[in-house]
């Protein structure tokens, strides 16, 4: 992101970047800034640990079966012509 190097990485800025997905701009620089902030900030470090733990548990959990016609319904919705 333009001007990212001049902007201090704060908890609020970290949340803003995570929500925006960093828009793919200067992704490596943003990732380094986020990692550095998490290493220095006990609050964000705790939140990152909790999120990582939650995601790991989610990935290990048994996933319920999807409705048998879900794929067809999604394709029907996605292929509809926009209504004028």
C-alpha angles and dihedrals in degrees: 000000000000113000093009093131091059094049117085116235106242130167089259093049090048091054091046092053093046092050092048092045087229087273089252091281117134087344096171092051092048092048090052092049091049092048091049092050093049090051091054101036117073092196095053091040090056091047092049091050091049092048092048091050092048092049092048091051091047092052091050095047121100109258117226116240116264121236110277094240098043095106092052092047092049092049090049090053094045094047097049117117113247110260114243 
